[in-house]
């Protein structure tokens, strides 16, 4: 151990302080490269590969696109989840509200079945209380997480002009397909 220390001291003396600073900067640069730049380069390469795959997706989808009206209608019905998944889909809506700090204490739910097409319209009226940005973020998150959900109406009411909280009534319609 003493010999290593002696060799290092001798090397540092022969390099002088500019050489020691240069070696320190070189070691710092190597550490920075392997801890920051290299992972960023790998992530960039991965994103480029994913981008190329996504660019090819519309071409594949166009090749697989249904040609007849009957096939298009069947593809539409296949997109809609069955009514048995209602609880799971509502759970995603409630989770989006909870993530924004909104509490859903009660809601009004109505089911309407379309006898001709077999689509079920599940109307959900949710009274909310929170800030305007919270309500907007909740609605955006719910619509993003549940693709078969649509916003039917939204009403805002503020008790006083200076209040930061609003009372909102959000009405969603969830479209559900046939039982499979």
Secondary structure, DSSP 8 states (H G I E B T S, - for coil): -HHHHHHHHHHHHHHHHHHHHHHHHHHHHHHHIIIIIHHHHHHHHHHHHHHHHHHHHHHHHHHT---SHHHHHHHHHHHS-BGGGHHHHHHHHHHHHHHTT-----EEEEEEE-TTT--EEEEEEEEEEEEHHHHHHHHHHHHHH-TTEEEEEEEEE-SSTT-SEEEEEEEEEEEEB---
